[in-house]
């Protein structure tokens, strides 16, 4: 079993590469963003609660995210591995994820950090917002999300570096080239 965390700022390509990696390595793609969008679109109590945070550019609180994530993991007992897309986002989430996966004997094997500069992120997300209509993909909210990422999520780089699990990948360029670089890292290590 291989468990991968794909990490990076909003708009860095986590979702795109997670889907491709899940297909190539037959992993269960676990996107907290997708889970919450499903809940929001279906107007569930969880979705309504999450939407209040997301629309303001804030992170959904750890306890709510972890509750949903663990429930989803339990439903996938026969998975060959997982790719965590958009999770963890805080040190507390990373510690809780490590604790739960270690209990099951299926720890995170590798953390891939997609490195993309702020100007590129803003350009990508504004375009995505125009194409998709996502309320959180406007320049004001994007800048707030980048600040939250730098303050709350970027510290995970050090957390996973200390575990010797972090691999940095340049996330700017052709999608296929970036994907090949990611696959080469995985293939060389597993």
Beta strands, then each sheet from edge to edge (+ up, - down):
strand 1: 2-8
strand 2: 28-31
strand 3: 81-85
strand 4: 110-115
strand 5: 166-170
sheet 1: 2+ 3+ 1+ 4+ 5+
end
